[in-house]
Amino acid sequence: MNDWLIQNPNDPMAGTAKNEVFYYIDLLSELEESIYPTILNECPFQIYQQIGVLL
């Protein structure tokens, strides 16, 4: 994802992609600090579709 963002900094979907990357980085951070083995994925399905189009 980072490589794509570097190559396409002005793509209209770049902001969405960056937000989602940071969202999942935050979730991973929470998981590492948590005593629970899983996290609840609350990402809207539309975001997955947008990322798929983006890639």
N, C-alpha and C positions, 0 to 999 in steps of 0.2 A: 504494500500500500504506500509506504514512504517513497519508493522509487517512482510510482505512478504520480504521486503528488508533486515530486520534484520535476518530473517531465511535463506535467500539465497544471501549472500553478493557477491558470486563469479559467480552468474548466468550471462551469456553473455548479457542478456537483462537488467541487473540491471542499467547500465549506461543510457540507453534509458529511463527507468522508472524514474530514478532520474531527468533527464533533463525535462521530461514532468511534473513531480510534481512541479518543480521549475517554469516552464513556466506558469502553471495554477495558482500558488501562485502569480506570478507577475501580471497576468491578473486580478486576484481578487483584488489585491492591487490597480491597476489602476481603476477598477470599483468603488471601495469604495471612491476614490478621485475624481471621475468624476461626472459631472452633468448629464450624460447620463445614462439611466437605463439598457443598454445592452452593451456587448462588441462583437467585430467581432472575430469569431473563425477562426483562420488561421492555425490551426493544420492540417497537411496532414492526409488524411484518413489512410495511411499506419501505422501511429503511433497508431491509435485506434486498428488496427489489431494486432500490436505487443504487445500492452498492454493486449489485450484479450488473446493472446497466453501466455503471461507472467503470467497472473493470473490463 
